[in-house]
């Protein structure tokens, strides 16, 4: 049995959900969302690991893209319709491609594991 949570929502909602025991008590959490604000994914991991030191957090792969005001933000770039007929993130498409590996291994290959260590790329956008 796999004890994990997969969330597809806006980052504000993901932050609220990540504070719930039903979410942080899982073995892993996958957030199919944009980081949007600097190091928000690190903040969510910190919130969750305060209660469950073993939880792993994965975020959708991000790319820099301009918002409606022209400000560059880290985004899951849902602009590719692909074979599904609706917008999907790159990580969702990779998850589908890697599905034969099993769910957990496909997640590991398709989404980025959030490290608790602040990396140089985390301080920008």
Beta strands, then each sheet from edge to edge (+ up, - down):
strand 1: 4-8
strand 2: 28-32
strand 3: 56-59
strand 4: 63-66
strand 5: 72-75
strand 6: 112-113
sheet 1: 1+ 2+ 3+ 6-
sheet 2: 4+ 5-
end
